[in-house]
Amino acid sequence: MQLTEIRIAGFGGQGVILSAIILGKAASIFQGAFATMTQNFGPEARGGACSAQLILSESPVLYPYVNRPDIMVVMSQEAYVRFVPELKEGGILIVEQDLVRVSDLSKATQVYSIPATRIAEELGKRMVLNSVMVGFFTAVTNLLESDAVRKAVADSVPASFRELNLKAFERGLEYGITALTATTNPSDADMEEQYARE
């Protein structure tokens, strides 16, 4: 993989930092690549602004800070307003669709959305929304091998929640695969809508 800058942002309690740890671990431990991760969060902790910067590369990472993210995962409106202007032209934006309203974006930006909180609630625990998001990220970016990320999820959560987090990961992965299929094979209605806009 070429050097890829990623920012994951939301509010404390959404598992922002753990998401970055899982993806970094997947790359560096289970896929034999390199990763660096830095984090920052407000003094409020749970409920306050929170973000993690992650760099993945096939060669050693010399500078651990993200300048212009290639990929951004956003799980709150506050994080969207604060960080989306940093996203690289033509980058990938992944959002929690029930919590983030997307606006004022470059047409070149690829946007993927998932109701991660709703899916997590359907599984019985809102706290696994980060594993849903990690699965979705894995599918839509195609940056990491799904098996490497699956192993990283299993290795990063408490044993008592491992099965639930793995289920959440699989749901996010499936949702992402479906979203990609819909993008690459647009329906007649989607094509008619596109022609109408042109």
N, C-alpha and C positions, 0 to 999 in steps of 0.2 A: 504494500500500500504506500502511496506517496504521502508526504507529510500533510496531515489534515488537522486544522484547528477547529475545536468544538467548544461552544459555550452552552451550558445547561443552566437555566434560571427559573426561579419561581419564588415560593415563600417557604420559610422554615416549617418542617413537618410534612412536606411533600416528598421527601427522599431525594432531593436534588443532589446532595453530596454522594449518597450511596449509589445513585445512578452513574455518576462519573467514575466512582471506584470500580463498579462492576464492569463498565466498558473498558477502562484502563487495564483491569486485571485480565479481561478476555483477550485483549491485544497482547499484553506483555507476558503473561504466564501461560495462557492456553493457545496462543497463536504464534508465539515466538517473535513478536514485533517489539516495539519500544513505546513507552507512554510516560507522560508527565501529567500531574494534576495539581492545580492550586485551587483554593476555595476562599470565599469571603461571605460573611453574613452579618446582618445588623445585630446590635446588642439585644434586640427583642428576642432573638433566636426563633422559637416556634411562632409562626405568623408574620415574622419580619422578612425583609428582602434577603434572598440567598442566591448565590450563583457559584458555579464551578467551571474552571477552564481546563480543558483536556486537550492534549496534543498527542496524536498517534502517528507513528512513522515506522518504516521498515529499517531505518538506520537511527543511531542515537540522536536524541533531541537535545540540541545545544542551548536553546532558550525556552524556558518553560511557560512563558506568558503568551496568551492569545492576543494578536494584534487585530486581525480581521477574520472572524470565524467563517469557515467554509460551511459549517453546519451549526444551526442554533436550535435548541430545544427550549421552548418557552411554556411555562405552566401557570402563569398569572398575568393579568393585564398590566400590573405595575412593572413586571420584568419586561414585557413586550415594549412598553413605552421607553424604558430605560436602555435596553440593550439592542433592539432590532436595528437601529441606525448603524451599528457596527458591522452588520452582516455583509459579507463580501458580495459584490455584484454577481448575480447568477448563482448565489448560494442556495442551500436547502434550509427551509424553515419548517420546524415540526412544532405544532401547537396542541394544547389541551383545548379541544374545540368548545367545551362548555364554559371555560373560564377566560378565554382570550378572544377578543374581537380584532380581526386582522384588517388593517387599513393603511393607506399611503405606502404601498410597497412598489418596488421596481417590478415591471412586467417580467423581468428575467428571473425573478426569485421563484423557486419551486416550493410550493406550500403543501404540506401534508397535515391533516388534522385527525385527531382521534378523541372520542369521549372517554378518556382513560379513567377519570374518577368514577363515571357511571359503570364502566366495566368492572372496576375494582369493587364497587358497592354490590354489583350482581354476584361477585365471587364471595361476598360476605365481610370484606375488610377494606375500607377506603385506603388504608396505609399501603396497600400493594400497588397503588397506581403507578409508582415508579417502575415496578417490574413490567407492568403493562406498557409503559412508555419505552422501556429498554427493548422490549420485544418488537414494538412498532418501529423504533429507530433501526434495529437490526434488519428488518425487512425492507424499509424504504431507502436506506442509504447503501445497502449491500457492501458496507465497508468491512464488516467483521463476519466471520463464519458463525452461523447460528449455533453450532455445537459448542464453539468456544465461549459464546456469551451464555449459553445454557449452563455450562460448567461453572462459569464465574458467578452466576446467580446462586447456584446451589452452594458455592463456596463462601458466599458473602453474607448470607442471612442466617439467623438462628435456626437450629435444627427443627425446632417446633413449628417454624413457619416456612420451612423449605418447600414442602409440597404445594402450599398455597401460592408462594412466590413463583414456583415453576409453572403452575397453572396460569397465573397472571401473565407470565412471560409468553407462554404459548398463545394466549388469547390476543395479546398485542401483536405477536408475529403473524398470526392468521389474518388479523385485521389489516396489517400492513401489506401482506401479500395480495389480499383482495383489493386494497386501494391502488396498488401498482397495476394490477390486472385491469382495473377500470380505467386507469390513465393510459395504458398502452393499447387497450381495445375499447375505445369510446363507443357508447351506445348511439343509436340513430338520433335519439333525443339530444344527446350532448353535441353531436355533430351539427344538428339543425340549429341549436342555440349558438354554436360558434359561427356558423355562416350568417346568422341573423345579426351578430355583433359586428361582423366584417362588412 
